[in-house]
Amino acid sequence: MTGADLLLLALGAVAVGAGVLVVTTKQLVRAGLYLVVCLGALAGDYLVLGAELVAWVQVLIYVGAVVVLLLFAVMLTRAPIGASDDLDRPGWPAALIGGGAGLGLSVLLVDAYRWSTVTMPGAGTAERLGEQIFTSWVLPFEVLSVLLLSALVGAVVLSRPDIGRRGDDAEASAGSLTSGGRR
Amino acid sequence: MRPVIPYVTAALLFGLGVYGVLRRRNAVLVLMAVELMLNAVNLILVTADTTVRAVLPHSGQVFALFVIVLAAAEIGVGLAIVLQLYRLRATVAVDDVALTEPPVPARPVGQSAEAAR
């Protein structure tokens, strides 16, 4: 056991523990905050594994943006403050399938790697990753930008009820709009 | 570095995500469990980047970055759907949503388009 192994073990234990709390806690806001702990521990894992850029992108996008969006959604849906009992449905099938998936994958991976060691390759700095992205992976990168744009447009269309209807329906809703202008 | 440690961590996180998606009733909590699964896959990709010597260096980390971007797009559209559901039904419990029900009319029944004008 080297220092890296101990760090990976500790951070993995923190991540799994926080993940257990995310899926079992009775309080909605606390689930979001435990998700921050879990994602932060995973960012530490990435740092130990030599993926510097991925670790900082994880902190920026997941901890910074995704969790904030989730907490906004918790507030906008008027979630109750404090513990609520109706968050779960009775779940023996869930425990069976989830536990089966987790333990089955663990057994497969333990059987495949069996306490072997590997030497760490060079760290994934922004320079090296940028070189790879903009030489070998340019096409997926561009497709991903189109996907982000369409996700943006889709979110706007979904959250505006006055676009996307057709015929007299749309005209009726346009007539009843107080703000004018449907575009 | 022993790769079995992060691999087992990722497998357990994926199992927790599956459990959360199946167990939770609140749609926002379901999205959080989906995030757990996506992060488990990211951890697999980053660990595989250290154990598999590929022709292109750091492919696993590039894929992890792509998955992070996909997760950001997914959470944006998913939360738009959840908020729209809350606006229509005043609830975000996923097992209250009837899949075969026709959409709720936007205006009271009986009021025609002519009357609306």
Chai-1 contact restraints between the chains, C-beta under 6 A:
chainA,res_idxA,chainB,res_idxB,connection_type,confidence,min_distance_angstrom,max_distance_angstrom,comment,restraint_id
A,A4,B,M1,contact,1.0,0.0,6.0,A-B,restraint_1
A,D5,B,R2,contact,1.0,0.0,6.0,A-B,restraint_2
A,L8,B,I5,contact,1.0,0.0,6.0,A-B,restraint_3
A,L8,B,P6,contact,1.0,0.0,6.0,A-B,restraint_4
A,L9,B,I5,contact,1.0,0.0,6.0,A-B,restraint_5
A,G12,B,I5,contact,1.0,0.0,6.0,A-B,restraint_6
A,G12,B,T9,contact,1.0,0.0,6.0,A-B,restraint_7
A,V16,B,L12,contact,1.0,0.0,6.0,A-B,restraint_8
A,G19,B,L13,contact,1.0,0.0,6.0,A-B,restraint_9
A,G19,B,L16,contact,1.0,0.0,6.0,A-B,restraint_10
A,G19,B,L36,contact,1.0,0.0,6.0,A-B,restraint_11
A,V22,B,M32,contact,1.0,0.0,6.0,A-B,restraint_12
A,V23,B,L16,contact,1.0,0.0,6.0,A-B,restraint_13
A,V23,B,Y19,contact,1.0,0.0,6.0,A-B,restraint_14
A,V23,B,G20,contact,1.0,0.0,6.0,A-B,restraint_15
A,V23,B,A33,contact,1.0,0.0,6.0,A-B,restraint_16
A,A31,B,L29,contact,1.0,0.0,6.0,A-B,restraint_17
A,A31,B,M32,contact,1.0,0.0,6.0,A-B,restraint_18
A,L35,B,M32,contact,1.0,0.0,6.0,A-B,restraint_19
A,L42,B,N39,contact,1.0,0.0,6.0,A-B,restraint_20
A,D45,B,P6,contact,1.0,0.0,6.0,A-B,restraint_21
A,Y46,B,V46,contact,1.0,0.0,6.0,A-B,restraint_22
A,L49,B,V46,contact,1.0,0.0,6.0,A-B,restraint_23
A,L49,B,T50,contact,1.0,0.0,6.0,A-B,restraint_24
A,A51,B,V46,contact,1.0,0.0,6.0,A-B,restraint_25
A,A51,B,Q61,contact,1.0,0.0,6.0,A-B,restraint_26
A,V54,B,V46,contact,1.0,0.0,6.0,A-B,restraint_27
A,V54,B,Q61,contact,1.0,0.0,6.0,A-B,restraint_28
A,V54,B,A64,contact,1.0,0.0,6.0,A-B,restraint_29
A,V57,B,I68,contact,1.0,0.0,6.0,A-B,restraint_30
A,I61,B,I68,contact,1.0,0.0,6.0,A-B,restraint_31
A,I61,B,A72,contact,1.0,0.0,6.0,A-B,restraint_32
A,V66,B,I75,contact,1.0,0.0,6.0,A-B,restraint_33
A,L69,B,I75,contact,1.0,0.0,6.0,A-B,restraint_34
A,L69,B,L79,contact,1.0,0.0,6.0,A-B,restraint_35
A,A73,B,V28,contact,1.0,0.0,6.0,A-B,restraint_36
A,A73,B,L79,contact,1.0,0.0,6.0,A-B,restraint_37
A,A73,B,V82,contact,1.0,0.0,6.0,A-B,restraint_38
A,V74,B,V28,contact,1.0,0.0,6.0,A-B,restraint_39
A,L76,B,L83,contact,1.0,0.0,6.0,A-B,restraint_40
A,T77,B,Y86,contact,1.0,0.0,6.0,A-B,restraint_41
A,T77,B,V92,contact,1.0,0.0,6.0,A-B,restraint_42
A,L87,B,R25,contact,1.0,0.0,6.0,A-B,restraint_43
A,L87,B,N26,contact,1.0,0.0,6.0,A-B,restraint_44
A,D88,B,R23,contact,1.0,0.0,6.0,A-B,restraint_45
A,R89,B,R25,contact,1.0,0.0,6.0,A-B,restraint_46
A,G91,B,R23,contact,1.0,0.0,6.0,A-B,restraint_47
A,A94,B,Y19,contact,1.0,0.0,6.0,A-B,restraint_48
A,A94,B,L22,contact,1.0,0.0,6.0,A-B,restraint_49
A,A94,B,R23,contact,1.0,0.0,6.0,A-B,restraint_50
A,I97,B,V18,contact,1.0,0.0,6.0,A-B,restraint_51
A,G98,B,G15,contact,1.0,0.0,6.0,A-B,restraint_52
A,G98,B,V18,contact,1.0,0.0,6.0,A-B,restraint_53
A,G98,B,Y19,contact,1.0,0.0,6.0,A-B,restraint_54
A,A101,B,G15,contact,1.0,0.0,6.0,A-B,restraint_55
A,A101,B,V18,contact,1.0,0.0,6.0,A-B,restraint_56
A,G102,B,A11,contact,1.0,0.0,6.0,A-B,restraint_57
A,G102,B,L12,contact,1.0,0.0,6.0,A-B,restraint_58
A,G102,B,G15,contact,1.0,0.0,6.0,A-B,restraint_59
A,L105,B,A11,contact,1.0,0.0,6.0,A-B,restraint_60
A,S106,B,V8,contact,1.0,0.0,6.0,A-B,restraint_61
A,S106,B,A11,contact,1.0,0.0,6.0,A-B,restraint_62
A,L109,B,Y7,contact,1.0,0.0,6.0,A-B,restraint_63
A,L109,B,A11,contact,1.0,0.0,6.0,A-B,restraint_64
A,V110,B,V4,contact,1.0,0.0,6.0,A-B,restraint_65
A,Y113,B,P3,contact,1.0,0.0,6.0,A-B,restraint_66
A,Y113,B,V4,contact,1.0,0.0,6.0,A-B,restraint_67
A,T117,B,R2,contact,1.0,0.0,6.0,A-B,restraint_68
A,V118,B,M1,contact,1.0,0.0,6.0,A-B,restraint_69
A,V118,B,P3,contact,1.0,0.0,6.0,A-B,restraint_70
A,V118,B,T51,contact,1.0,0.0,6.0,A-B,restraint_71
A,M120,B,M1,contact,1.0,0.0,6.0,A-B,restraint_72
A,M120,B,T50,contact,1.0,0.0,6.0,A-B,restraint_73
A,G124,B,H58,contact,1.0,0.0,6.0,A-B,restraint_74
A,G124,B,Q61,contact,1.0,0.0,6.0,A-B,restraint_75
A,R128,B,H58,contact,1.0,0.0,6.0,A-B,restraint_76
A,L129,B,H58,contact,1.0,0.0,6.0,A-B,restraint_77
A,L129,B,Q61,contact,1.0,0.0,6.0,A-B,restraint_78
A,Q132,B,H58,contact,1.0,0.0,6.0,A-B,restraint_79
A,Q132,B,V62,contact,1.0,0.0,6.0,A-B,restraint_80
A,I133,B,V62,contact,1.0,0.0,6.0,A-B,restraint_81
A,S136,B,L56,contact,1.0,0.0,6.0,A-B,restraint_82
A,W137,B,V62,contact,1.0,0.0,6.0,A-B,restraint_83
A,L144,B,V69,contact,1.0,0.0,6.0,A-B,restraint_84
A,L148,B,A73,contact,1.0,0.0,6.0,A-B,restraint_85
A,A151,B,A73,contact,1.0,0.0,6.0,A-B,restraint_86
A,A151,B,G76,contact,1.0,0.0,6.0,A-B,restraint_87
A,A151,B,V77,contact,1.0,0.0,6.0,A-B,restraint_88
A,G154,B,V77,contact,1.0,0.0,6.0,A-B,restraint_89
A,A155,B,G76,contact,1.0,0.0,6.0,A-B,restraint_90
A,A155,B,V77,contact,1.0,0.0,6.0,A-B,restraint_91
A,A155,B,A80,contact,1.0,0.0,6.0,A-B,restraint_92
A,L158,B,A80,contact,1.0,0.0,6.0,A-B,restraint_93
A,L158,B,Q84,contact,1.0,0.0,6.0,A-B,restraint_94
A,S159,B,A80,contact,1.0,0.0,6.0,A-B,restraint_95
A,D168,B,A113,contact,1.0,0.0,6.0,A-B,restraint_96
A,A172,B,A113,contact,1.0,0.0,6.0,A-B,restraint_97
A,A172,B,A116,contact,1.0,0.0,6.0,A-B,restraint_98
A,G175,B,A116,contact,1.0,0.0,6.0,A-B,restraint_99
A,G175,B,R117,contact,1.0,0.0,6.0,A-B,restraint_100
